[in-house]
Amino acid sequence: MKKTLLLILTAASLAAGPALAQNPPATDRPNNNAVNSSGQNNSDKPVAGANSFTEGQAKSKIEEAGYTNVTALKKDDNGVWRGKASKGGSTADVSLDFQGNVNAAK
């Protein structure tokens, strides 16, 4: 009887293993990278999140995206750096999120 019970418990625990190893739920953020390292945006709008870029780093990232005359940078309540910058002869409102995505306001 004890061997049968042991066999049943062993089989039950082996069957339950795959059910516990399921994938976690999908996230609501594009690719959910901490920092966008591909050199291209993974979102067409700023993604809210804890931003660890300093003002100098934010300015440099925006300049790396082809902007000049980056001014008035300020981090908003969503952790997004926002300011003004020039590109192609025109000035635009720009943003930098915690993933490194640089976007111009549309």
ChimeraX commands (.cxc) that place a marker at each C-alpha (Angstrom):
marker #1 position 0.00,0.00,0.00 radius 0.5
marker #1 position 2.83,2.41,0.90 radius 0.5
marker #1 position 4.60,1.71,-2.39 radius 0.5
marker #1 position 1.40,2.42,-4.34 radius 0.5
marker #1 position 0.84,5.68,-2.47 radius 0.5
marker #1 position 4.45,6.71,-3.05 radius 0.5
marker #1 position 4.12,5.90,-6.74 radius 0.5
marker #1 position 0.91,7.95,-7.04 radius 0.5
marker #1 position 2.45,10.96,-5.23 radius 0.5
marker #1 position 5.56,10.81,-7.42 radius 0.5
marker #1 position 3.47,10.69,-10.60 radius 0.5
marker #1 position 1.31,13.58,-9.41 radius 0.5
marker #1 position 4.32,15.78,-8.63 radius 0.5
marker #1 position 5.89,15.05,-12.02 radius 0.5
marker #1 position 2.64,15.95,-13.78 radius 0.5
marker #1 position 2.33,19.24,-11.87 radius 0.5
marker #1 position 5.85,20.44,-12.77 radius 0.5
marker #1 position 5.13,21.76,-16.27 radius 0.5
marker #1 position 2.03,23.60,-15.05 radius 0.5
marker #1 position 4.14,25.57,-12.57 radius 0.5
marker #1 position 6.81,26.45,-15.14 radius 0.5
marker #1 position 4.57,28.57,-17.39 radius 0.5
marker #1 position 5.73,31.81,-19.00 radius 0.5
marker #1 position 5.14,35.04,-17.09 radius 0.5
marker #1 position 2.40,37.37,-18.38 radius 0.5
marker #1 position 3.24,39.84,-21.15 radius 0.5
marker #1 position 4.28,43.33,-20.10 radius 0.5
marker #1 position 2.56,46.53,-21.15 radius 0.5
marker #1 position 5.77,48.23,-22.29 radius 0.5
marker #1 position 7.36,47.83,-25.72 radius 0.5
marker #1 position 10.16,45.26,-25.40 radius 0.5
marker #1 position 10.43,46.35,-21.74 radius 0.5
marker #1 position 14.16,47.04,-22.03 radius 0.5
marker #1 position 15.82,48.95,-19.22 radius 0.5
marker #1 position 17.91,50.80,-21.79 radius 0.5
marker #1 position 17.41,50.80,-25.54 radius 0.5
marker #1 position 20.79,49.66,-26.86 radius 0.5
marker #1 position 19.93,49.01,-30.50 radius 0.5
marker #1 position 20.38,52.63,-31.56 radius 0.5
marker #1 position 16.75,52.75,-32.67 radius 0.5
marker #1 position 13.62,53.60,-30.74 radius 0.5
marker #1 position 11.51,50.72,-29.58 radius 0.5
marker #1 position 8.57,53.06,-28.99 radius 0.5
marker #1 position 7.17,56.00,-30.96 radius 0.5
marker #1 position 6.24,57.81,-27.74 radius 0.5
marker #1 position 8.08,58.19,-24.43 radius 0.5
marker #1 position 7.71,55.26,-22.03 radius 0.5
marker #1 position 7.11,56.24,-18.40 radius 0.5
marker #1 position 9.47,54.77,-15.85 radius 0.5
marker #1 position 12.22,55.48,-13.35 radius 0.5
marker #1 position 14.83,57.37,-15.35 radius 0.5
marker #1 position 18.44,57.20,-14.17 radius 0.5
marker #1 position 19.89,59.46,-16.88 radius 0.5
marker #1 position 21.45,62.65,-15.55 radius 0.5
marker #1 position 20.69,65.91,-17.35 radius 0.5
marker #1 position 24.09,65.74,-19.08 radius 0.5
marker #1 position 23.53,62.16,-20.19 radius 0.5
marker #1 position 20.04,63.04,-21.45 radius 0.5
marker #1 position 21.46,65.93,-23.50 radius 0.5
marker #1 position 24.14,63.63,-24.96 radius 0.5
marker #1 position 21.60,60.94,-25.91 radius 0.5
marker #1 position 19.42,63.52,-27.66 radius 0.5
marker #1 position 22.46,64.89,-29.51 radius 0.5
marker #1 position 23.43,61.33,-30.54 radius 0.5
marker #1 position 19.99,61.12,-32.19 radius 0.5
marker #1 position 20.99,64.00,-34.48 radius 0.5
marker #1 position 19.68,67.03,-32.56 radius 0.5
marker #1 position 21.61,70.21,-31.77 radius 0.5
marker #1 position 21.01,73.20,-29.49 radius 0.5
marker #1 position 19.39,71.03,-26.80 radius 0.5
marker #1 position 17.94,73.37,-24.17 radius 0.5
marker #1 position 15.43,73.58,-21.30 radius 0.5
marker #1 position 15.80,69.93,-20.26 radius 0.5
marker #1 position 13.62,68.98,-17.33 radius 0.5
marker #1 position 12.53,65.56,-16.03 radius 0.5
marker #1 position 8.72,65.29,-15.74 radius 0.5
marker #1 position 6.64,63.34,-13.20 radius 0.5
marker #1 position 6.74,60.23,-15.45 radius 0.5
marker #1 position 10.56,60.13,-15.48 radius 0.5
marker #1 position 10.79,61.49,-19.05 radius 0.5
marker #1 position 13.35,64.16,-19.89 radius 0.5
marker #1 position 11.74,66.90,-22.01 radius 0.5
marker #1 position 13.26,69.92,-23.71 radius 0.5
marker #1 position 13.75,71.75,-27.00 radius 0.5
marker #1 position 16.23,70.94,-29.74 radius 0.5
marker #1 position 16.97,71.66,-33.39 radius 0.5
marker #1 position 17.19,69.22,-36.26 radius 0.5
marker #1 position 17.08,69.85,-39.99 radius 0.5
marker #1 position 16.72,73.60,-39.54 radius 0.5
marker #1 position 13.66,73.49,-37.29 radius 0.5
marker #1 position 13.16,73.47,-33.54 radius 0.5
marker #1 position 11.00,70.84,-31.86 radius 0.5
marker #1 position 9.98,69.64,-28.42 radius 0.5
marker #1 position 11.97,66.47,-27.72 radius 0.5
marker #1 position 11.83,63.76,-25.08 radius 0.5
marker #1 position 14.09,61.01,-23.74 radius 0.5
marker #1 position 12.60,58.13,-21.76 radius 0.5
marker #1 position 14.29,55.69,-19.38 radius 0.5
marker #1 position 14.91,53.24,-22.25 radius 0.5
marker #1 position 16.88,55.80,-24.26 radius 0.5
marker #1 position 14.12,56.48,-26.81 radius 0.5
marker #1 position 14.42,59.99,-28.28 radius 0.5
marker #1 position 11.18,61.36,-29.74 radius 0.5
marker #1 position 10.08,64.69,-31.16 radius 0.5
marker #1 position 6.61,65.94,-30.28 radius 0.5
marker #1 position 4.17,65.56,-33.15 radius 0.5
marker link #1:1,2 radius 0.2
marker link #1:2,3 radius 0.2
marker link #1:3,4 radius 0.2
marker link #1:4,5 radius 0.2
marker link #1:5,6 radius 0.2
marker link #1:6,7 radius 0.2
marker link #1:7,8 radius 0.2
marker link #1:8,9 radius 0.2
marker link #1:9,10 radius 0.2
marker link #1:10,11 radius 0.2
marker link #1:11,12 radius 0.2
marker link #1:12,13 radius 0.2
marker link #1:13,14 radius 0.2
marker link #1:14,15 radius 0.2
marker link #1:15,16 radius 0.2
marker link #1:16,17 radius 0.2
marker link #1:17,18 radius 0.2
marker link #1:18,19 radius 0.2
marker link #1:19,20 radius 0.2
marker link #1:20,21 radius 0.2
marker link #1:21,22 radius 0.2
marker link #1:22,23 radius 0.2
marker link #1:23,24 radius 0.2
marker link #1:24,25 radius 0.2
marker link #1:25,26 radius 0.2
marker link #1:26,27 radius 0.2
marker link #1:27,28 radius 0.2
marker link #1:28,29 radius 0.2
marker link #1:29,30 radius 0.2
marker link #1:30,31 radius 0.2
marker link #1:31,32 radius 0.2
marker link #1:32,33 radius 0.2
marker link #1:33,34 radius 0.2
marker link #1:34,35 radius 0.2
marker link #1:35,36 radius 0.2
marker link #1:36,37 radius 0.2
marker link #1:37,38 radius 0.2
marker link #1:38,39 radius 0.2
marker link #1:39,40 radius 0.2
marker link #1:40,41 radius 0.2
marker link #1:41,42 radius 0.2
marker link #1:42,43 radius 0.2
marker link #1:43,44 radius 0.2
marker link #1:44,45 radius 0.2
marker link #1:45,46 radius 0.2
marker link #1:46,47 radius 0.2
marker link #1:47,48 radius 0.2
marker link #1:48,49 radius 0.2
marker link #1:49,50 radius 0.2
marker link #1:50,51 radius 0.2
marker link #1:51,52 radius 0.2
marker link #1:52,53 radius 0.2
marker link #1:53,54 radius 0.2
marker link #1:54,55 radius 0.2
marker link #1:55,56 radius 0.2
marker link #1:56,57 radius 0.2
marker link #1:57,58 radius 0.2
marker link #1:58,59 radius 0.2
marker link #1:59,60 radius 0.2
marker link #1:60,61 radius 0.2
marker link #1:61,62 radius 0.2
marker link #1:62,63 radius 0.2
marker link #1:63,64 radius 0.2
marker link #1:64,65 radius 0.2
marker link #1:65,66 radius 0.2
marker link #1:66,67 radius 0.2
marker link #1:67,68 radius 0.2
marker link #1:68,69 radius 0.2
marker link #1:69,70 radius 0.2
marker link #1:70,71 radius 0.2
marker link #1:71,72 radius 0.2
marker link #1:72,73 radius 0.2
marker link #1:73,74 radius 0.2
marker link #1:74,75 radius 0.2
marker link #1:75,76 radius 0.2
marker link #1:76,77 radius 0.2
marker link #1:77,78 radius 0.2
marker link #1:78,79 radius 0.2
marker link #1:79,80 radius 0.2
marker link #1:80,81 radius 0.2
marker link #1:81,82 radius 0.2
marker link #1:82,83 radius 0.2
marker link #1:83,84 radius 0.2
marker link #1:84,85 radius 0.2
marker link #1:85,86 radius 0.2
marker link #1:86,87 radius 0.2
marker link #1:87,88 radius 0.2
marker link #1:88,89 radius 0.2
marker link #1:89,90 radius 0.2
marker link #1:90,91 radius 0.2
marker link #1:91,92 radius 0.2
marker link #1:92,93 radius 0.2
marker link #1:93,94 radius 0.2
marker link #1:94,95 radius 0.2
marker link #1:95,96 radius 0.2
marker link #1:96,97 radius 0.2
marker link #1:97,98 radius 0.2
marker link #1:98,99 radius 0.2
marker link #1:99,100 radius 0.2
marker link #1:100,101 radius 0.2
marker link #1:101,102 radius 0.2
marker link #1:102,103 radius 0.2
marker link #1:103,104 radius 0.2
marker link #1:104,105 radius 0.2
marker link #1:105,106 radius 0.2
view
